[in-house]
C-alpha cells in the first residue's frame, strides 16, 4: 500500500480536531510532526469524521488525521497510511463492578 511521508504534507492545511475537542489527538499529531522536524500548516478545525471526509473530497486541497477505524471514504477521497507510522497508546476504562463476561472479553482482547 502507498504511504505518504509527513514532510510532503507540510504545505497543505491540516484539518485537525480542535484541541478543546480532543487534546490528546491534537497534541499527539503536532508532537509527531515536531519530532520529525516538520512544521504543519493548520487549516480550519475538523468536525465530525464523515463531514470532514466529504469536505476534503469537495473543498480546496487539505488533509486530515483519523484515529481508530476508518470509514469508507466518499468519492474523491483516498485514505492512506502516514509515514513514519505511529502507534497511539490507549487504555481501557471500565466501570469498576463485578466481573461480567463482557468485561472479561474486553480485558482478554
C-alpha positions as CSV (number, residue, x, y, z in Angstrom):
1,X,0.0,0.0,0.0
2,X,1.2,3.5,-0.8
3,X,2.2,5.6,2.2
4,X,2.6,9.4,2.5
5,X,5.7,11.0,4.1
6,X,4.7,13.6,6.6
7,X,7.1,16.2,5.2
8,X,5.3,16.1,1.9
9,X,2.1,17.3,3.6
10,X,3.6,20.2,5.5
11,X,2.4,22.9,3.0
12,X,-1.2,21.6,2.8
13,X,-3.6,22.7,5.5
14,X,-4.2,20.0,8.1
15,X,-7.9,19.6,9.2
16,X,-7.2,18.6,12.8
17,X,-9.7,18.3,15.7
18,X,-9.6,21.4,17.8
19,X,-7.6,20.9,21.0
20,X,-10.7,21.6,23.0
21,X,-12.5,18.6,21.4
22,X,-9.6,16.1,21.7
23,X,-6.5,17.4,23.3
24,X,-4.7,14.0,23.2
25,X,-5.1,13.6,19.4
26,X,-4.4,17.2,18.7
27,X,-1.1,17.2,20.8
28,X,-0.1,13.8,19.6
29,X,-0.3,14.8,15.9
30,X,1.6,18.0,16.5
31,X,4.3,16.3,18.6
32,X,4.8,13.6,15.9
33,X,5.4,16.4,13.3
34,X,7.7,18.3,15.6
35,X,9.8,15.2,16.4
36,X,10.1,14.6,12.6
37,X,11.2,18.3,12.1
38,X,8.1,19.1,10.2
39,X,6.2,22.4,10.7
40,X,2.5,21.8,9.9
41,X,0.1,24.3,8.4
42,X,-3.2,24.1,10.4
43,X,-6.4,24.6,8.5
44,X,-9.9,25.0,9.8
45,X,-10.6,22.6,12.6
46,X,-12.1,19.2,11.6
47,X,-15.6,18.4,12.7
48,X,-17.4,15.0,12.6
49,X,-15.4,12.4,10.7
50,X,-17.7,11.8,7.8
51,X,-18.4,15.5,7.3
52,X,-14.6,16.2,7.2
53,X,-14.1,13.5,4.6
54,X,-16.8,15.0,2.4
55,X,-15.3,18.4,2.8
56,X,-11.9,17.0,1.9
57,X,-13.3,15.5,-1.3
58,X,-15.1,18.6,-2.3
59,X,-13.1,21.5,-1.0
60,X,-9.7,23.0,-1.5
61,X,-6.6,20.8,-1.0
62,X,-6.2,19.8,2.6
63,X,-5.7,16.6,4.7
64,X,-6.8,15.1,8.0
65,X,-5.7,12.5,10.5
66,X,-8.0,9.8,11.6
67,X,-7.5,7.7,14.7
68,X,-9.2,4.4,15.1
69,X,-11.3,2.7,12.5
70,X,-11.6,4.3,9.1
71,X,-15.0,4.6,7.5
72,X,-15.5,4.0,3.8
73,X,-14.2,7.1,2.1
74,X,-16.6,9.1,-0.1
75,X,-15.9,9.8,-3.8
76,X,-12.8,12.0,-4.3
77,X,-11.1,10.9,-1.0
78,X,-8.2,8.5,-0.5
79,X,-7.2,7.0,2.8
80,X,-3.5,6.3,3.1
81,X,-1.2,5.4,5.9
82,X,1.2,8.1,7.1
83,X,5.0,7.5,7.1
84,X,6.5,7.2,9.5
85,X,3.8,5.0,11.1
86,X,2.9,5.8,14.7
87,X,1.4,3.8,17.5
88,X,-1.2,5.6,19.5
89,X,-1.2,4.4,23.2
90,X,-4.6,3.6,24.5
91,X,-6.1,2.3,27.8
92,X,-9.3,0.5,28.5
93,X,-11.6,2.3,31.0
94,X,-14.4,0.3,32.6
95,X,-16.9,0.7,35.4
96,X,-15.4,-1.0,38.5
97,X,-18.1,-3.6,39.1
98,X,-18.5,-7.3,39.4
99,X,-16.7,-9.1,36.6
100,X,-19.0,-9.9,33.7
101,X,-18.5,-11.9,30.5
102,X,-18.3,-8.6,28.6
103,X,-15.6,-7.2,30.9
104,X,-13.6,-10.4,30.7
105,X,-13.8,-10.4,26.9
106,X,-12.6,-6.8,26.8
107,X,-9.7,-7.4,29.2
108,X,-8.7,-10.6,27.2
109,X,-8.7,-8.7,23.9
